[in-house]
Amino acid sequence: MRKLFIAVLAAVIAVSSFAVLAIAGTGPAGTDTSWTFDFKPAKKAKPAATHSVIEPAVHDDKGTADPDDDTYASAKRTTIVFPKGGGIDTSVPKLCKAGGSELANSRGAACKSSAIGTGAAKSIIGEGASRQFLNADIKAYNKTKGIYFLIQPCFAGSGPTSGKPCTPLGNPFVLEGKYTLKNSVVRLIVPTPKALLDNHVIIQRFELKTNNITKKRNGKVVSYATTPGKCPKGKWTSQADILYVDHAPLTIKDTQSCG
């Protein structure tokens, strides 16, 4: 039973990952949802790092001051829509050729040279007075047309946002996102694993920072992430499309000044 509980906790924390910074783009009033995305630097047609934060769980406080009766709607799938014209080229960083299980079993060593960023997550497990908010450390690795997230769950009271180092809760595991490109718009699609949904694990917050990664190809500098070539009306717009299990879908937009 203890092993099952730890496995559920680990899964819960992991999913926090999609998941993502100052809150700029907020969902409908009363939902406590948000999405923010920044290219760094915010200059047209330049190699860039990215910083994103998503808070996808719809919060309903029931109109009372008692936090034990609060409920949260769980995200079934999250799609991140990059600013139009921005690019992701997964052929630039070294590719992780290991499978997800090998990556997890090696604690990232199997794809060390394919690391592209780091992040932090928070998930919710349980209900009422027994509810726990759990953290996780995240490392991101490049793969063909996608991204691996190596999730290391932390015991309650440790890890990101707690002010204490992560005390590992079980072994790390891997989640996967897939990139698509259509009409000059990049999308990153991240489904929530069924095991998490079945165990009522709620993704509350997911933050990710990717590095500014470049290399020379045929005498030209190419990059993993590239900003759009145009800056219409001085801003870029990104969005998070969130599909829920038991709530109407949400689209949350965010804008970033550019030049």
C-alpha positions in Angstrom: 0.0 0.0 0.0 2.8 2.4 0.9 4.5 1.7 -2.5 1.2 2.5 -4.3 0.8 5.7 -2.3 4.3 6.8 -3.1 3.8 6.0 -6.8 0.6 8.1 -6.8 2.3 11.0 -5.1 5.2 10.8 -7.6 2.8 10.8 -10.5 0.9 13.7 -9.0 3.9 15.9 -8.6 5.1 15.1 -12.0 2.0 16.2 -13.8 2.4 19.5 -12.1 4.7 20.0 -14.9 2.1 21.2 -17.4 2.4 23.2 -16.9 4.7 27.2 -17.7 7.3 34.4 -13.8 5.0 37.1 -13.0 1.4 36.5 -13.6 0.4 38.4 -16.7 -2.2 36.4 -18.6 -5.1 35.4 -16.3 -8.1 33.2 -16.9 -11.8 34.2 -16.2 -12.4 35.9 -12.8 -12.6 33.5 -9.9 -10.8 30.6 -11.6 -7.3 31.4 -10.4 -5.8 30.2 -13.7 -3.0 31.9 -15.5 -0.5 31.7 -18.4 2.7 33.7 -19.1 5.3 33.3 -21.7 8.5 35.3 -22.5 11.2 35.1 -25.1 14.5 36.4 -23.8 15.7 38.6 -25.5 12.5 40.0 -27.0 14.0 41.1 -30.3 12.8 40.1 -33.7 14.2 37.0 -35.5 16.8 36.3 -32.7 17.9 33.2 -30.9 16.2 33.2 -27.5 15.7 31.5 -24.2 12.1 31.0 -23.0 10.4 31.3 -19.7 6.8 30.1 -19.2 4.5 29.5 -16.3 1.0 27.9 -16.3 -1.5 27.6 -13.5 -4.2 25.4 -15.1 -6.2 24.1 -12.2 -9.6 25.8 -11.9 -10.1 26.8 -8.3 -13.6 27.0 -6.7 -13.6 28.2 -3.1 -17.4 27.7 -2.7 -17.7 31.2 -1.4 -16.4 30.3 2.1 -13.2 31.1 4.0 -12.7 27.4 4.7 -9.9 26.0 2.4 -11.0 22.4 3.2 -14.1 22.7 1.0 -12.2 24.1 -2.0 -12.3 22.1 -5.2 -10.0 22.1 -8.3 -10.8 21.1 -11.9 -8.1 19.0 -13.4 -6.6 19.7 -16.9 -6.9 16.7 -19.3 -4.6 18.2 -22.0 -2.7 21.5 -22.3 -1.7 23.0 -25.6 0.8 25.8 -25.6 0.5 28.1 -28.7 3.7 30.1 -29.4 3.6 33.6 -30.9 3.0 33.4 -34.7 6.3 33.2 -36.6 8.3 31.9 -33.6 10.2 28.8 -34.2 11.4 25.6 -32.4 14.1 23.6 -34.1 14.8 20.3 -32.3 17.7 19.5 -34.7 19.8 22.2 -33.0 20.5 20.7 -29.6 21.8 17.2 -29.3 19.0 14.7 -29.4 18.1 12.4 -26.6 18.0 9.0 -28.2 17.1 7.1 -25.1 13.6 6.0 -24.3 11.7 7.5 -21.4 12.4 4.6 -19.1 16.2 4.7 -19.7 16.2 8.4 -19.1 14.4 8.0 -15.8 16.5 5.0 -14.7 19.7 6.9 -15.3 18.3 10.0 -13.6 19.1 12.0 -16.7 22.6 10.7 -17.3 21.6 8.9 -20.5 20.8 12.2 -22.1 23.0 14.6 -20.2 24.2 16.3 -23.4 20.6 16.9 -24.5 19.6 19.0 -21.5 17.8 22.2 -22.6 16.3 23.6 -19.5 14.9 23.3 -16.0 11.7 23.8 -14.2 9.6 23.4 -11.1 6.1 22.1 -10.4 3.4 21.9 -7.8 0.5 19.5 -7.7 -2.4 18.8 -5.4 -3.4 15.3 -4.0 -6.2 14.4 -1.7 -9.3 16.4 -0.5 -10.3 18.4 2.5 -8.1 18.6 5.5 -5.9 15.7 4.2 -5.1 17.6 1.0 -1.3 18.0 0.2 0.5 20.5 -2.0 3.6 18.7 -3.4 6.6 20.0 -5.3 8.9 18.6 -7.9 12.1 19.5 -9.7 12.1 19.3 -13.5 14.8 18.9 -16.1 14.0 19.2 -19.8 15.7 17.2 -22.6 15.5 17.6 -26.3 14.1 14.9 -28.5 13.0 14.8 -32.2 9.9 17.0 -32.5 9.3 16.9 -28.8 10.6 17.4 -25.3 11.1 15.1 -22.3 10.5 16.2 -18.8 12.4 14.3 -16.1 10.3 14.8 -13.0 11.8 14.3 -9.5 9.0 14.4 -6.9 9.8 15.9 -3.5 8.4 15.0 -0.1 5.9 17.5 1.4 7.6 20.6 2.7 10.7 20.4 0.5 11.5 21.4 -3.1 10.7 24.4 -5.2 8.8 27.3 -3.4 9.4 25.6 0.0 12.7 27.3 0.7 14.2 23.9 1.3 16.1 21.5 -1.1 14.1 18.7 -2.6 14.0 15.6 -0.5 13.4 13.0 -3.3 10.1 11.1 -3.1 10.8 7.8 -4.9 12.5 7.7 -8.3 12.2 10.2 -11.1 9.9 9.6 -14.1 9.4 11.1 -17.5 6.6 13.0 -19.2 6.6 13.9 -22.9 5.4 16.8 -25.0 5.1 17.0 -28.8 5.6 19.9 -31.1 3.5 20.6 -34.1 3.9 23.4 -36.8 1.0 24.7 -38.9 0.6 28.1 -40.6 3.8 29.4 -39.0 2.5 28.6 -35.5 4.3 26.2 -33.2 2.2 24.3 -30.7 3.4 22.1 -27.8 0.9 19.5 -26.8 1.1 17.9 -23.4 -1.5 15.3 -22.3 -2.1 14.5 -18.6 -1.4 10.8 -18.0 -4.6 8.8 -17.3 -3.1 7.4 -14.1 -3.0 10.9 -12.7 -6.5 11.7 -13.7 -7.8 8.4 -12.3 -6.1 9.1 -9.0 -7.5 12.7 -8.8 -4.1 14.3 -9.1 -4.4 18.0 -9.8 -1.8 20.0 -11.6 -1.7 23.4 -9.9 1.5 25.1 -11.3 4.2 24.3 -13.9 7.2 26.5 -14.7 9.8 25.9 -17.4 12.9 27.8 -18.5 14.7 26.7 -21.7 18.2 27.8 -22.5 19.3 30.0 -25.5 20.9 27.2 -27.6 22.6 27.9 -30.9 25.1 26.3 -33.3 26.6 27.0 -36.7 25.2 25.2 -39.7 26.7 25.9 -43.2 28.2 29.1 -41.9 24.8 30.3 -40.4 23.8 30.5 -36.8 20.7 28.4 -36.1 18.9 28.2 -32.8 16.6 25.9 -30.8 14.1 28.7 -30.1 13.8 31.7 -32.4 11.6 34.8 -32.0 9.1 35.9 -34.6 10.5 37.9 -37.5 7.7 40.5 -37.0 6.5 42.5 -34.0 2.9 43.6 -34.8 1.8 46.6 -32.8 4.8 46.1 -30.5 3.8 42.8 -29.0 3.7 39.1 -29.4 0.7 37.0 -28.2 0.9 33.4 -26.9 -1.8 31.3 -25.4 -2.6 28.2 -23.4 -5.5 26.1 -24.5 -6.7 23.9 -21.6 -9.0 20.9 -21.9 -10.6 19.8 -18.6 -12.1 16.6 -17.3 -15.1 18.3 -15.7 -15.0 22.0 -16.7 -15.5 24.0 -19.9 -12.3 24.5 -21.9 -10.3 27.6 -21.3 -8.0 29.7 -23.5 -5.7 32.0 -21.7 -3.7 34.6 -23.7 -0.6 36.5 -22.7 1.3 39.3 -24.5 4.9 40.3 -24.4 6.4 43.6 -25.6 8.8 43.2 -28.5 11.1 45.3 -30.6 
